[in-house]
Amino acid sequence: MTDYSGNRLALFTAGDGPDHRGRTIHDILAMDDFWLEHTHDYIQWLFPIPEAGRFNSFAPLLDQETQACFAESVELRQQQSQSLKRMLDFFGLVQKDTTINAGPALNPQDHIWLKAGGHNHLRITRIIRSLQYCLQPELAAELQTTVMELGQAKGYVPKATLQYWRQATA
């Protein structure tokens, strides 16, 4: 076990510490899609960014110390990649190596994130930004490209959201 010197986000991501509700990363990744959709205070732990979110003021912000932990630790980046895989499954997307595509279960007529609005657009923006900040720019760019292409092709994602996704890796 790597010593993350009390860094709550690094400890949580490594599976060695709980979030503000006592859940581990493994607890959260094991939750079903209904729970992921209706619970709003976990995404900030899985995909931290430097700014506070509206739904969880208890989650620590991604600071330079935590970014350095991600820079130094393959383990943390791999664990965040596992979090990404779980969220991709939730969104009906699949990852093969470094490529992300629509999965066979993605039905645009009823899939939760291919709607005109909603909190999942914010989640996707956060995920892209966090991957970028946590030194996984290839995954950030791949997710960004995939959601933008699907969102534009289906016509369900507003232009303002597409612009947020476009800027998420800047």
Phi and psi in radians as a Rosetta constraint file:
Dihedral C 1 N 2 CA 2 C 2 CIRCULARHARMONIC -1.354 0.35
Dihedral N 2 CA 2 C 2 N 3 CIRCULARHARMONIC 2.474 0.35
Dihedral C 2 N 3 CA 3 C 3 CIRCULARHARMONIC -1.500 0.35
Dihedral N 3 CA 3 C 3 N 4 CIRCULARHARMONIC 1.983 0.35
Dihedral C 3 N 4 CA 4 C 4 CIRCULARHARMONIC -1.730 0.35
Dihedral N 4 CA 4 C 4 N 5 CIRCULARHARMONIC 0.299 0.35
Dihedral C 4 N 5 CA 5 C 5 CIRCULARHARMONIC 0.837 0.35
Dihedral N 5 CA 5 C 5 N 6 CIRCULARHARMONIC 0.806 0.35
Dihedral C 5 N 6 CA 6 C 6 CIRCULARHARMONIC 1.338 0.35
Dihedral N 6 CA 6 C 6 N 7 CIRCULARHARMONIC 0.199 0.35
Dihedral C 6 N 7 CA 7 C 7 CIRCULARHARMONIC -1.310 0.35
Dihedral N 7 CA 7 C 7 N 8 CIRCULARHARMONIC 1.884 0.35
Dihedral C 7 N 8 CA 8 C 8 CIRCULARHARMONIC -1.045 0.35
Dihedral N 8 CA 8 C 8 N 9 CIRCULARHARMONIC -0.735 0.35
Dihedral C 8 N 9 CA 9 C 9 CIRCULARHARMONIC -1.176 0.35
Dihedral N 9 CA 9 C 9 N 10 CIRCULARHARMONIC -0.750 0.35
Dihedral C 9 N 10 CA 10 C 10 CIRCULARHARMONIC -1.150 0.35
Dihedral N 10 CA 10 C 10 N 11 CIRCULARHARMONIC -0.743 0.35
Dihedral C 10 N 11 CA 11 C 11 CIRCULARHARMONIC -1.087 0.35
Dihedral N 11 CA 11 C 11 N 12 CIRCULARHARMONIC -0.771 0.35
Dihedral C 11 N 12 CA 12 C 12 CIRCULARHARMONIC -1.062 0.35
Dihedral N 12 CA 12 C 12 N 13 CIRCULARHARMONIC -0.868 0.35
Dihedral C 12 N 13 CA 13 C 13 CIRCULARHARMONIC -1.081 0.35
Dihedral N 13 CA 13 C 13 N 14 CIRCULARHARMONIC -0.644 0.35
Dihedral C 13 N 14 CA 14 C 14 CIRCULARHARMONIC -1.294 0.35
Dihedral N 14 CA 14 C 14 N 15 CIRCULARHARMONIC -0.169 0.35
Dihedral C 14 N 15 CA 15 C 15 CIRCULARHARMONIC 1.508 0.35
Dihedral N 15 CA 15 C 15 N 16 CIRCULARHARMONIC 0.250 0.35
Dihedral C 15 N 16 CA 16 C 16 CIRCULARHARMONIC -1.886 0.35
Dihedral N 16 CA 16 C 16 N 17 CIRCULARHARMONIC 0.134 0.35
Dihedral C 16 N 17 CA 17 C 17 CIRCULARHARMONIC -2.742 0.35
Dihedral N 17 CA 17 C 17 N 18 CIRCULARHARMONIC 2.738 0.35
Dihedral C 17 N 18 CA 18 C 18 CIRCULARHARMONIC -1.593 0.35
Dihedral N 18 CA 18 C 18 N 19 CIRCULARHARMONIC 2.881 0.35
Dihedral C 18 N 19 CA 19 C 19 CIRCULARHARMONIC -1.432 0.35
Dihedral N 19 CA 19 C 19 N 20 CIRCULARHARMONIC -2.946 0.35
Dihedral C 19 N 20 CA 20 C 20 CIRCULARHARMONIC -1.190 0.35
Dihedral N 20 CA 20 C 20 N 21 CIRCULARHARMONIC -0.248 0.35
Dihedral C 20 N 21 CA 21 C 21 CIRCULARHARMONIC -1.863 0.35
Dihedral N 21 CA 21 C 21 N 22 CIRCULARHARMONIC 0.100 0.35
Dihedral C 21 N 22 CA 22 C 22 CIRCULARHARMONIC 1.515 0.35
Dihedral N 22 CA 22 C 22 N 23 CIRCULARHARMONIC 0.128 0.35
Dihedral C 22 N 23 CA 23 C 23 CIRCULARHARMONIC -1.515 0.35
Dihedral N 23 CA 23 C 23 N 24 CIRCULARHARMONIC 2.504 0.35
Dihedral C 23 N 24 CA 24 C 24 CIRCULARHARMONIC -1.619 0.35
Dihedral N 24 CA 24 C 24 N 25 CIRCULARHARMONIC 2.923 0.35
Dihedral C 24 N 25 CA 25 C 25 CIRCULARHARMONIC -1.053 0.35
Dihedral N 25 CA 25 C 25 N 26 CIRCULARHARMONIC -0.619 0.35
Dihedral C 25 N 26 CA 26 C 26 CIRCULARHARMONIC -1.200 0.35
Dihedral N 26 CA 26 C 26 N 27 CIRCULARHARMONIC -0.639 0.35
Dihedral C 26 N 27 CA 27 C 27 CIRCULARHARMONIC -1.043 0.35
Dihedral N 27 CA 27 C 27 N 28 CIRCULARHARMONIC -0.821 0.35
Dihedral C 27 N 28 CA 28 C 28 CIRCULARHARMONIC -1.159 0.35
Dihedral N 28 CA 28 C 28 N 29 CIRCULARHARMONIC -0.783 0.35
Dihedral C 28 N 29 CA 29 C 29 CIRCULARHARMONIC -1.160 0.35
Dihedral N 29 CA 29 C 29 N 30 CIRCULARHARMONIC -0.332 0.35
Dihedral C 29 N 30 CA 30 C 30 CIRCULARHARMONIC -1.523 0.35
Dihedral N 30 CA 30 C 30 N 31 CIRCULARHARMONIC -0.127 0.35
Dihedral C 30 N 31 CA 31 C 31 CIRCULARHARMONIC -1.227 0.35
Dihedral N 31 CA 31 C 31 N 32 CIRCULARHARMONIC 2.688 0.35
Dihedral C 31 N 32 CA 32 C 32 CIRCULARHARMONIC -1.425 0.35
Dihedral N 32 CA 32 C 32 N 33 CIRCULARHARMONIC 2.986 0.35
Dihedral C 32 N 33 CA 33 C 33 CIRCULARHARMONIC -1.084 0.35
Dihedral N 33 CA 33 C 33 N 34 CIRCULARHARMONIC -0.641 0.35
Dihedral C 33 N 34 CA 34 C 34 CIRCULARHARMONIC -1.034 0.35
Dihedral N 34 CA 34 C 34 N 35 CIRCULARHARMONIC -0.802 0.35
Dihedral C 34 N 35 CA 35 C 35 CIRCULARHARMONIC -1.092 0.35
Dihedral N 35 CA 35 C 35 N 36 CIRCULARHARMONIC -0.802 0.35
Dihedral C 35 N 36 CA 36 C 36 CIRCULARHARMONIC -1.038 0.35
Dihedral N 36 CA 36 C 36 N 37 CIRCULARHARMONIC -0.684 0.35
Dihedral C 36 N 37 CA 37 C 37 CIRCULARHARMONIC -1.207 0.35
Dihedral N 37 CA 37 C 37 N 38 CIRCULARHARMONIC -0.687 0.35
Dihedral C 37 N 38 CA 38 C 38 CIRCULARHARMONIC -1.750 0.35
Dihedral N 38 CA 38 C 38 N 39 CIRCULARHARMONIC -0.024 0.35
Dihedral C 38 N 39 CA 39 C 39 CIRCULARHARMONIC -1.894 0.35
Dihedral N 39 CA 39 C 39 N 40 CIRCULARHARMONIC 2.352 0.35
Dihedral C 39 N 40 CA 40 C 40 CIRCULARHARMONIC -2.050 0.35
Dihedral N 40 CA 40 C 40 N 41 CIRCULARHARMONIC 0.076 0.35
Dihedral C 40 N 41 CA 41 C 41 CIRCULARHARMONIC -1.975 0.35
Dihedral N 41 CA 41 C 41 N 42 CIRCULARHARMONIC 0.325 0.35
Dihedral C 41 N 42 CA 42 C 42 CIRCULARHARMONIC -1.869 0.35
Dihedral N 42 CA 42 C 42 N 43 CIRCULARHARMONIC -0.513 0.35
Dihedral C 42 N 43 CA 43 C 43 CIRCULARHARMONIC -1.095 0.35
Dihedral N 43 CA 43 C 43 N 44 CIRCULARHARMONIC -0.525 0.35
Dihedral C 43 N 44 CA 44 C 44 CIRCULARHARMONIC -1.167 0.35
Dihedral N 44 CA 44 C 44 N 45 CIRCULARHARMONIC -0.467 0.35
Dihedral C 44 N 45 CA 45 C 45 CIRCULARHARMONIC -1.440 0.35
Dihedral N 45 CA 45 C 45 N 46 CIRCULARHARMONIC -0.719 0.35
Dihedral C 45 N 46 CA 46 C 46 CIRCULARHARMONIC -1.213 0.35
Dihedral N 46 CA 46 C 46 N 47 CIRCULARHARMONIC -0.632 0.35
Dihedral C 46 N 47 CA 47 C 47 CIRCULARHARMONIC -2.337 0.35
Dihedral N 47 CA 47 C 47 N 48 CIRCULARHARMONIC 1.363 0.35
Dihedral C 47 N 48 CA 48 C 48 CIRCULARHARMONIC -1.272 0.35
Dihedral N 48 CA 48 C 48 N 49 CIRCULARHARMONIC 2.586 0.35
Dihedral C 48 N 49 CA 49 C 49 CIRCULARHARMONIC -2.360 0.35
Dihedral N 49 CA 49 C 49 N 50 CIRCULARHARMONIC 2.943 0.35
Dihedral C 49 N 50 CA 50 C 50 CIRCULARHARMONIC -1.228 0.35
Dihedral N 50 CA 50 C 50 N 51 CIRCULARHARMONIC -0.297 0.35
Dihedral C 50 N 51 CA 51 C 51 CIRCULARHARMONIC -1.789 0.35
Dihedral N 51 CA 51 C 51 N 52 CIRCULARHARMONIC 2.602 0.35
Dihedral C 51 N 52 CA 52 C 52 CIRCULARHARMONIC -1.256 0.35
Dihedral N 52 CA 52 C 52 N 53 CIRCULARHARMONIC 2.531 0.35
Dihedral C 52 N 53 CA 53 C 53 CIRCULARHARMONIC -1.647 0.35
Dihedral N 53 CA 53 C 53 N 54 CIRCULARHARMONIC 2.883 0.35
Dihedral C 53 N 54 CA 54 C 54 CIRCULARHARMONIC -1.276 0.35
Dihedral N 54 CA 54 C 54 N 55 CIRCULARHARMONIC -0.451 0.35
Dihedral C 54 N 55 CA 55 C 55 CIRCULARHARMONIC -1.750 0.35
Dihedral N 55 CA 55 C 55 N 56 CIRCULARHARMONIC -0.069 0.35
Dihedral C 55 N 56 CA 56 C 56 CIRCULARHARMONIC -2.728 0.35
Dihedral N 56 CA 56 C 56 N 57 CIRCULARHARMONIC 1.592 0.35
Dihedral C 56 N 57 CA 57 C 57 CIRCULARHARMONIC -1.388 0.35
Dihedral N 57 CA 57 C 57 N 58 CIRCULARHARMONIC -0.080 0.35
Dihedral C 57 N 58 CA 58 C 58 CIRCULARHARMONIC -1.531 0.35
Dihedral N 58 CA 58 C 58 N 59 CIRCULARHARMONIC -0.284 0.35
Dihedral C 58 N 59 CA 59 C 59 CIRCULARHARMONIC -1.348 0.35
Dihedral N 59 CA 59 C 59 N 60 CIRCULARHARMONIC 2.358 0.35
Dihedral C 59 N 60 CA 60 C 60 CIRCULARHARMONIC -1.169 0.35
Dihedral N 60 CA 60 C 60 N 61 CIRCULARHARMONIC 2.632 0.35
Dihedral C 60 N 61 CA 61 C 61 CIRCULARHARMONIC -1.494 0.35
Dihedral N 61 CA 61 C 61 N 62 CIRCULARHARMONIC 2.687 0.35
Dihedral C 61 N 62 CA 62 C 62 CIRCULARHARMONIC -1.302 0.35
Dihedral N 62 CA 62 C 62 N 63 CIRCULARHARMONIC 1.949 0.35
Dihedral C 62 N 63 CA 63 C 63 CIRCULARHARMONIC -1.919 0.35
Dihedral N 63 CA 63 C 63 N 64 CIRCULARHARMONIC 3.133 0.35
Dihedral C 63 N 64 CA 64 C 64 CIRCULARHARMONIC -1.105 0.35
Dihedral N 64 CA 64 C 64 N 65 CIRCULARHARMONIC -0.608 0.35
Dihedral C 64 N 65 CA 65 C 65 CIRCULARHARMONIC -1.090 0.35
Dihedral N 65 CA 65 C 65 N 66 CIRCULARHARMONIC -0.765 0.35
Dihedral C 65 N 66 CA 66 C 66 CIRCULARHARMONIC -1.219 0.35
Dihedral N 66 CA 66 C 66 N 67 CIRCULARHARMONIC -0.688 0.35
Dihedral C 66 N 67 CA 67 C 67 CIRCULARHARMONIC -1.042 0.35
Dihedral N 67 CA 67 C 67 N 68 CIRCULARHARMONIC -0.678 0.35
Dihedral C 67 N 68 CA 68 C 68 CIRCULARHARMONIC -1.127 0.35
Dihedral N 68 CA 68 C 68 N 69 CIRCULARHARMONIC -0.647 0.35
Dihedral C 68 N 69 CA 69 C 69 CIRCULARHARMONIC -1.065 0.35
Dihedral N 69 CA 69 C 69 N 70 CIRCULARHARMONIC -0.783 0.35
Dihedral C 69 N 70 CA 70 C 70 CIRCULARHARMONIC -1.127 0.35
Dihedral N 70 CA 70 C 70 N 71 CIRCULARHARMONIC -0.651 0.35
Dihedral C 70 N 71 CA 71 C 71 CIRCULARHARMONIC -1.120 0.35
Dihedral N 71 CA 71 C 71 N 72 CIRCULARHARMONIC -0.625 0.35
Dihedral C 71 N 72 CA 72 C 72 CIRCULARHARMONIC -1.565 0.35
Dihedral N 72 CA 72 C 72 N 73 CIRCULARHARMONIC -0.266 0.35
Dihedral C 72 N 73 CA 73 C 73 CIRCULARHARMONIC -2.078 0.35
Dihedral N 73 CA 73 C 73 N 74 CIRCULARHARMONIC 1.930 0.35
Dihedral C 73 N 74 CA 74 C 74 CIRCULARHARMONIC -1.084 0.35
Dihedral N 74 CA 74 C 74 N 75 CIRCULARHARMONIC -0.639 0.35
Dihedral C 74 N 75 CA 75 C 75 CIRCULARHARMONIC -0.994 0.35
Dihedral N 75 CA 75 C 75 N 76 CIRCULARHARMONIC -0.814 0.35
Dihedral C 75 N 76 CA 76 C 76 CIRCULARHARMONIC -1.139 0.35
Dihedral N 76 CA 76 C 76 N 77 CIRCULARHARMONIC -0.739 0.35
Dihedral C 76 N 77 CA 77 C 77 CIRCULARHARMONIC -1.138 0.35
Dihedral N 77 CA 77 C 77 N 78 CIRCULARHARMONIC -0.681 0.35
Dihedral C 77 N 78 CA 78 C 78 CIRCULARHARMONIC -1.149 0.35
Dihedral N 78 CA 78 C 78 N 79 CIRCULARHARMONIC -0.703 0.35
Dihedral C 78 N 79 CA 79 C 79 CIRCULARHARMONIC -1.167 0.35
Dihedral N 79 CA 79 C 79 N 80 CIRCULARHARMONIC -0.679 0.35
Dihedral C 79 N 80 CA 80 C 80 CIRCULARHARMONIC -1.138 0.35
Dihedral N 80 CA 80 C 80 N 81 CIRCULARHARMONIC -0.592 0.35
Dihedral C 80 N 81 CA 81 C 81 CIRCULARHARMONIC -1.106 0.35
Dihedral N 81 CA 81 C 81 N 82 CIRCULARHARMONIC -0.624 0.35
Dihedral C 81 N 82 CA 82 C 82 CIRCULARHARMONIC -1.152 0.35
Dihedral N 82 CA 82 C 82 N 83 CIRCULARHARMONIC -0.691 0.35
Dihedral C 82 N 83 CA 83 C 83 CIRCULARHARMONIC -1.085 0.35
Dihedral N 83 CA 83 C 83 N 84 CIRCULARHARMONIC -0.715 0.35
Dihedral C 83 N 84 CA 84 C 84 CIRCULARHARMONIC -1.063 0.35
Dihedral N 84 CA 84 C 84 N 85 CIRCULARHARMONIC -0.789 0.35
Dihedral C 84 N 85 CA 85 C 85 CIRCULARHARMONIC -1.027 0.35
Dihedral N 85 CA 85 C 85 N 86 CIRCULARHARMONIC -0.688 0.35
Dihedral C 85 N 86 CA 86 C 86 CIRCULARHARMONIC -1.145 0.35
Dihedral N 86 CA 86 C 86 N 87 CIRCULARHARMONIC -0.751 0.35
Dihedral C 86 N 87 CA 87 C 87 CIRCULARHARMONIC -1.217 0.35
Dihedral N 87 CA 87 C 87 N 88 CIRCULARHARMONIC -0.608 0.35
Dihedral C 87 N 88 CA 88 C 88 CIRCULARHARMONIC -1.064 0.35
Dihedral N 88 CA 88 C 88 N 89 CIRCULARHARMONIC -0.759 0.35
Dihedral C 88 N 89 CA 89 C 89 CIRCULARHARMONIC -1.041 0.35
Dihedral N 89 CA 89 C 89 N 90 CIRCULARHARMONIC -0.758 0.35
Dihedral C 89 N 90 CA 90 C 90 CIRCULARHARMONIC -1.026 0.35
Dihedral N 90 CA 90 C 90 N 91 CIRCULARHARMONIC -0.687 0.35
Dihedral C 90 N 91 CA 91 C 91 CIRCULARHARMONIC -1.466 0.35
Dihedral N 91 CA 91 C 91 N 92 CIRCULARHARMONIC -0.012 0.35
Dihedral C 91 N 92 CA 92 C 92 CIRCULARHARMONIC 1.385 0.35
Dihedral N 92 CA 92 C 92 N 93 CIRCULARHARMONIC 0.414 0.35
Dihedral C 92 N 93 CA 93 C 93 CIRCULARHARMONIC -1.976 0.35
Dihedral N 93 CA 93 C 93 N 94 CIRCULARHARMONIC 2.780 0.35
Dihedral C 93 N 94 CA 94 C 94 CIRCULARHARMONIC -2.302 0.35
Dihedral N 94 CA 94 C 94 N 95 CIRCULARHARMONIC 2.605 0.35
Dihedral C 94 N 95 CA 95 C 95 CIRCULARHARMONIC -2.041 0.35
Dihedral N 95 CA 95 C 95 N 96 CIRCULARHARMONIC 2.269 0.35
Dihedral C 95 N 96 CA 96 C 96 CIRCULARHARMONIC -2.214 0.35
Dihedral N 96 CA 96 C 96 N 97 CIRCULARHARMONIC 1.993 0.35
Dihedral C 96 N 97 CA 97 C 97 CIRCULARHARMONIC 1.012 0.35
Dihedral N 97 CA 97 C 97 N 98 CIRCULARHARMONIC -2.043 0.35
Dihedral C 97 N 98 CA 98 C 98 CIRCULARHARMONIC -1.847 0.35
Dihedral N 98 CA 98 C 98 N 99 CIRCULARHARMONIC 0.197 0.35
Dihedral C 98 N 99 CA 99 C 99 CIRCULARHARMONIC -1.795 0.35
Dihedral N 99 CA 99 C 99 N 100 CIRCULARHARMONIC 2.354 0.35
Dihedral C 99 N 100 CA 100 C 100 CIRCULARHARMONIC -2.057 0.35
Dihedral N 100 CA 100 C 100 N 101 CIRCULARHARMONIC 2.266 0.35
Dihedral C 100 N 101 CA 101 C 101 CIRCULARHARMONIC -2.428 0.35
Dihedral N 101 CA 101 C 101 N 102 CIRCULARHARMONIC 2.960 0.35
Dihedral C 101 N 102 CA 102 C 102 CIRCULARHARMONIC -1.139 0.35
Dihedral N 102 CA 102 C 102 N 103 CIRCULARHARMONIC 2.345 0.35
Dihedral C 102 N 103 CA 103 C 103 CIRCULARHARMONIC -1.519 0.35
Dihedral N 103 CA 103 C 103 N 104 CIRCULARHARMONIC 2.982 0.35
Dihedral C 103 N 104 CA 104 C 104 CIRCULARHARMONIC -1.118 0.35
Dihedral N 104 CA 104 C 104 N 105 CIRCULARHARMONIC -0.387 0.35
Dihedral C 104 N 105 CA 105 C 105 CIRCULARHARMONIC -1.518 0.35
Dihedral N 105 CA 105 C 105 N 106 CIRCULARHARMONIC -0.033 0.35
Dihedral C 105 N 106 CA 106 C 106 CIRCULARHARMONIC -1.354 0.35
Dihedral N 106 CA 106 C 106 N 107 CIRCULARHARMONIC 1.875 0.35
Dihedral C 106 N 107 CA 107 C 107 CIRCULARHARMONIC -1.925 0.35
Dihedral N 107 CA 107 C 107 N 108 CIRCULARHARMONIC 1.819 0.35
Dihedral C 107 N 108 CA 108 C 108 CIRCULARHARMONIC -1.013 0.35
Dihedral N 108 CA 108 C 108 N 109 CIRCULARHARMONIC -0.470 0.35
Dihedral C 108 N 109 CA 109 C 109 CIRCULARHARMONIC -1.178 0.35
Dihedral N 109 CA 109 C 109 N 110 CIRCULARHARMONIC -0.518 0.35
Dihedral C 109 N 110 CA 110 C 110 CIRCULARHARMONIC -2.278 0.35
Dihedral N 110 CA 110 C 110 N 111 CIRCULARHARMONIC 0.187 0.35
Dihedral C 110 N 111 CA 111 C 111 CIRCULARHARMONIC -1.380 0.35
Dihedral N 111 CA 111 C 111 N 112 CIRCULARHARMONIC 2.399 0.35
Dihedral C 111 N 112 CA 112 C 112 CIRCULARHARMONIC -1.056 0.35
Dihedral N 112 CA 112 C 112 N 113 CIRCULARHARMONIC -0.606 0.35
Dihedral C 112 N 113 CA 113 C 113 CIRCULARHARMONIC -1.592 0.35
Dihedral N 113 CA 113 C 113 N 114 CIRCULARHARMONIC -0.231 0.35
Dihedral C 113 N 114 CA 114 C 114 CIRCULARHARMONIC -1.619 0.35
Dihedral N 114 CA 114 C 114 N 115 CIRCULARHARMONIC 0.951 0.35
Dihedral C 114 N 115 CA 115 C 115 CIRCULARHARMONIC -2.136 0.35
Dihedral N 115 CA 115 C 115 N 116 CIRCULARHARMONIC 2.947 0.35
Dihedral C 115 N 116 CA 116 C 116 CIRCULARHARMONIC -1.116 0.35
Dihedral N 116 CA 116 C 116 N 117 CIRCULARHARMONIC -0.388 0.35
Dihedral C 116 N 117 CA 117 C 117 CIRCULARHARMONIC -2.847 0.35
Dihedral N 117 CA 117 C 117 N 118 CIRCULARHARMONIC -2.976 0.35
Dihedral C 117 N 118 CA 118 C 118 CIRCULARHARMONIC 2.131 0.35
Dihedral N 118 CA 118 C 118 N 119 CIRCULARHARMONIC 2.952 0.35
Dihedral C 118 N 119 CA 119 C 119 CIRCULARHARMONIC -1.225 0.35
Dihedral N 119 CA 119 C 119 N 120 CIRCULARHARMONIC -0.327 0.35
Dihedral C 119 N 120 CA 120 C 120 CIRCULARHARMONIC -1.213 0.35
Dihedral N 120 CA 120 C 120 N 121 CIRCULARHARMONIC -0.469 0.35
Dihedral C 120 N 121 CA 121 C 121 CIRCULARHARMONIC -1.132 0.35
Dihedral N 121 CA 121 C 121 N 122 CIRCULARHARMONIC -0.705 0.35
Dihedral C 121 N 122 CA 122 C 122 CIRCULARHARMONIC -1.142 0.35
Dihedral N 122 CA 122 C 122 N 123 CIRCULARHARMONIC -0.706 0.35
Dihedral C 122 N 123 CA 123 C 123 CIRCULARHARMONIC -1.061 0.35
Dihedral N 123 CA 123 C 123 N 124 CIRCULARHARMONIC -0.771 0.35
Dihedral C 123 N 124 CA 124 C 124 CIRCULARHARMONIC -1.103 0.35
Dihedral N 124 CA 124 C 124 N 125 CIRCULARHARMONIC -0.743 0.35
Dihedral C 124 N 125 CA 125 C 125 CIRCULARHARMONIC -1.029 0.35
Dihedral N 125 CA 125 C 125 N 126 CIRCULARHARMONIC -0.798 0.35
Dihedral C 125 N 126 CA 126 C 126 CIRCULARHARMONIC -1.060 0.35
Dihedral N 126 CA 126 C 126 N 127 CIRCULARHARMONIC -0.769 0.35
Dihedral C 126 N 127 CA 127 C 127 CIRCULARHARMONIC -1.089 0.35
Dihedral N 127 CA 127 C 127 N 128 CIRCULARHARMONIC -0.812 0.35
Dihedral C 127 N 128 CA 128 C 128 CIRCULARHARMONIC -1.034 0.35
Dihedral N 128 CA 128 C 128 N 129 CIRCULARHARMONIC -0.850 0.35
Dihedral C 128 N 129 CA 129 C 129 CIRCULARHARMONIC -1.087 0.35
Dihedral N 129 CA 129 C 129 N 130 CIRCULARHARMONIC -0.752 0.35
Dihedral C 129 N 130 CA 130 C 130 CIRCULARHARMONIC -1.115 0.35
Dihedral N 130 CA 130 C 130 N 131 CIRCULARHARMONIC -0.756 0.35
Dihedral C 130 N 131 CA 131 C 131 CIRCULARHARMONIC -1.036 0.35
Dihedral N 131 CA 131 C 131 N 132 CIRCULARHARMONIC -0.706 0.35
Dihedral C 131 N 132 CA 132 C 132 CIRCULARHARMONIC -1.109 0.35
Dihedral N 132 CA 132 C 132 N 133 CIRCULARHARMONIC -0.871 0.35
Dihedral C 132 N 133 CA 133 C 133 CIRCULARHARMONIC -1.123 0.35
Dihedral N 133 CA 133 C 133 N 134 CIRCULARHARMONIC -0.581 0.35
Dihedral C 133 N 134 CA 134 C 134 CIRCULARHARMONIC -1.629 0.35
Dihedral N 134 CA 134 C 134 N 135 CIRCULARHARMONIC 0.444 0.35
Dihedral C 134 N 135 CA 135 C 135 CIRCULARHARMONIC 1.126 0.35
Dihedral N 135 CA 135 C 135 N 136 CIRCULARHARMONIC 0.710 0.35
Dihedral C 135 N 136 CA 136 C 136 CIRCULARHARMONIC -2.246 0.35
Dihedral N 136 CA 136 C 136 N 137 CIRCULARHARMONIC 0.991 0.35
Dihedral C 136 N 137 CA 137 C 137 CIRCULARHARMONIC -1.115 0.35
Dihedral N 137 CA 137 C 137 N 138 CIRCULARHARMONIC -0.509 0.35
Dihedral C 137 N 138 CA 138 C 138 CIRCULARHARMONIC -1.151 0.35
Dihedral N 138 CA 138 C 138 N 139 CIRCULARHARMONIC -0.748 0.35
Dihedral C 138 N 139 CA 139 C 139 CIRCULARHARMONIC -1.177 0.35
Dihedral N 139 CA 139 C 139 N 140 CIRCULARHARMONIC -0.684 0.35
Dihedral C 139 N 140 CA 140 C 140 CIRCULARHARMONIC -1.037 0.35
Dihedral N 140 CA 140 C 140 N 141 CIRCULARHARMONIC -0.834 0.35
Dihedral C 140 N 141 CA 141 C 141 CIRCULARHARMONIC -1.152 0.35
Dihedral N 141 CA 141 C 141 N 142 CIRCULARHARMONIC -0.685 0.35
Dihedral C 141 N 142 CA 142 C 142 CIRCULARHARMONIC -1.153 0.35
Dihedral N 142 CA 142 C 142 N 143 CIRCULARHARMONIC -0.784 0.35
Dihedral C 142 N 143 CA 143 C 143 CIRCULARHARMONIC -1.099 0.35
Dihedral N 143 CA 143 C 143 N 144 CIRCULARHARMONIC -0.781 0.35
Dihedral C 143 N 144 CA 144 C 144 CIRCULARHARMONIC -0.977 0.35
Dihedral N 144 CA 144 C 144 N 145 CIRCULARHARMONIC -0.870 0.35
Dihedral C 144 N 145 CA 145 C 145 CIRCULARHARMONIC -1.070 0.35
Dihedral N 145 CA 145 C 145 N 146 CIRCULARHARMONIC -0.793 0.35
Dihedral C 145 N 146 CA 146 C 146 CIRCULARHARMONIC -1.112 0.35
Dihedral N 146 CA 146 C 146 N 147 CIRCULARHARMONIC -0.873 0.35
Dihedral C 146 N 147 CA 147 C 147 CIRCULARHARMONIC -1.184 0.35
Dihedral N 147 CA 147 C 147 N 148 CIRCULARHARMONIC -0.600 0.35
Dihedral C 147 N 148 CA 148 C 148 CIRCULARHARMONIC -1.169 0.35
Dihedral N 148 CA 148 C 148 N 149 CIRCULARHARMONIC -0.756 0.35
Dihedral C 148 N 149 CA 149 C 149 CIRCULARHARMONIC -1.110 0.35
Dihedral N 149 CA 149 C 149 N 150 CIRCULARHARMONIC -0.807 0.35
Dihedral C 149 N 150 CA 150 C 150 CIRCULARHARMONIC -1.150 0.35
Dihedral N 150 CA 150 C 150 N 151 CIRCULARHARMONIC -0.741 0.35
Dihedral C 150 N 151 CA 151 C 151 CIRCULARHARMONIC -1.105 0.35
Dihedral N 151 CA 151 C 151 N 152 CIRCULARHARMONIC -0.702 0.35
Dihedral C 151 N 152 CA 152 C 152 CIRCULARHARMONIC -1.273 0.35
Dihedral N 152 CA 152 C 152 N 153 CIRCULARHARMONIC -0.732 0.35
Dihedral C 152 N 153 CA 153 C 153 CIRCULARHARMONIC -1.120 0.35
Dihedral N 153 CA 153 C 153 N 154 CIRCULARHARMONIC -0.668 0.35
Dihedral C 153 N 154 CA 154 C 154 CIRCULARHARMONIC -1.522 0.35
Dihedral N 154 CA 154 C 154 N 155 CIRCULARHARMONIC -0.305 0.35
Dihedral C 154 N 155 CA 155 C 155 CIRCULARHARMONIC 1.304 0.35
Dihedral N 155 CA 155 C 155 N 156 CIRCULARHARMONIC 0.201 0.35
Dihedral C 155 N 156 CA 156 C 156 CIRCULARHARMONIC -1.623 0.35
Dihedral N 156 CA 156 C 156 N 157 CIRCULARHARMONIC -0.354 0.35
Dihedral C 156 N 157 CA 157 C 157 CIRCULARHARMONIC -1.652 0.35
Dihedral N 157 CA 157 C 157 N 158 CIRCULARHARMONIC 2.167 0.35
Dihedral C 157 N 158 CA 158 C 158 CIRCULARHARMONIC -1.086 0.35
Dihedral N 158 CA 158 C 158 N 159 CIRCULARHARMONIC 2.676 0.35
Dihedral C 158 N 159 CA 159 C 159 CIRCULARHARMONIC -1.036 0.35
Dihedral N 159 CA 159 C 159 N 160 CIRCULARHARMONIC -0.623 0.35
Dihedral C 159 N 160 CA 160 C 160 CIRCULARHARMONIC -1.088 0.35
Dihedral N 160 CA 160 C 160 N 161 CIRCULARHARMONIC -0.710 0.35
Dihedral C 160 N 161 CA 161 C 161 CIRCULARHARMONIC -1.150 0.35
Dihedral N 161 CA 161 C 161 N 162 CIRCULARHARMONIC -0.761 0.35
Dihedral C 161 N 162 CA 162 C 162 CIRCULARHARMONIC -1.015 0.35
Dihedral N 162 CA 162 C 162 N 163 CIRCULARHARMONIC -0.652 0.35
Dihedral C 162 N 163 CA 163 C 163 CIRCULARHARMONIC -1.156 0.35
Dihedral N 163 CA 163 C 163 N 164 CIRCULARHARMONIC -0.725 0.35
Dihedral C 163 N 164 CA 164 C 164 CIRCULARHARMONIC -1.043 0.35
Dihedral N 164 CA 164 C 164 N 165 CIRCULARHARMONIC -0.771 0.35
Dihedral C 164 N 165 CA 165 C 165 CIRCULARHARMONIC -1.129 0.35
Dihedral N 165 CA 165 C 165 N 166 CIRCULARHARMONIC -0.680 0.35
Dihedral C 165 N 166 CA 166 C 166 CIRCULARHARMONIC -1.084 0.35
Dihedral N 166 CA 166 C 166 N 167 CIRCULARHARMONIC -0.691 0.35
Dihedral C 166 N 167 CA 167 C 167 CIRCULARHARMONIC -1.442 0.35
Dihedral N 167 CA 167 C 167 N 168 CIRCULARHARMONIC -0.173 0.35
Dihedral C 167 N 168 CA 168 C 168 CIRCULARHARMONIC -1.127 0.35
Dihedral N 168 CA 168 C 168 N 169 CIRCULARHARMONIC -0.395 0.35
Dihedral C 168 N 169 CA 169 C 169 CIRCULARHARMONIC -1.815 0.35
Dihedral N 169 CA 169 C 169 N 170 CIRCULARHARMONIC 0.070 0.35
